[in-house]
């Protein structure tokens, strides 16, 4: 019974803390729409990044805050900011796989994982207090549900990115939207975390 209640609570918590990932994942799908293995690489990257978020949350819950000081979480915003600036530079220089047709740019598992982890600073900030308030059984339930819902999240983003009207917009504007979203995501994480005196 306790496991079931915790599992239902986990669904709500996952939706609240990860709904913004659909936008970023949709842009990843648009970027590699026709490239072979895009879904597998995005899924693997999402699992790696989210696995790191869960690991950090559980370690901090168990008292290993020296491993990841709370003040350090906001600096994860540098990851999408740097990746976004790099993508913007490549788009501006027109050397971002120019000879490849639109939508065939390969997606790196590590890029997806890094962006997922960086975007998860707020997740860690929410998960740690929740994990501290519940028992071990509930933490296991949350973890199982979160990991199951990663696939649902990826499939939802893929579905959105492949709807013809959305796909046309993403195909036309992906080279601008992808770096812009990453830069804005990084900036928001840094500003909300009060890094560098912001």
Protein Blocks (a to p, Z undefined) as FASTA:
>chain_A
ZZmmmmmmmmmmmmmmmmmmmmmmmmmmmmmmmpghklmmmmmmmmmmmmmmmmmmmmmm
nopammmgfklmmmmmmmmmmmmmmmmmmmmnopgoklpcehiaccdfklmmmmmmmmmm
mmmmmmmmmmmmpcfklmmmmmmmmmmmmmmmmmmmmmmmmgmklmmmmmmmmmmmmmmm
mmmmmmmmmmmnopghZZ
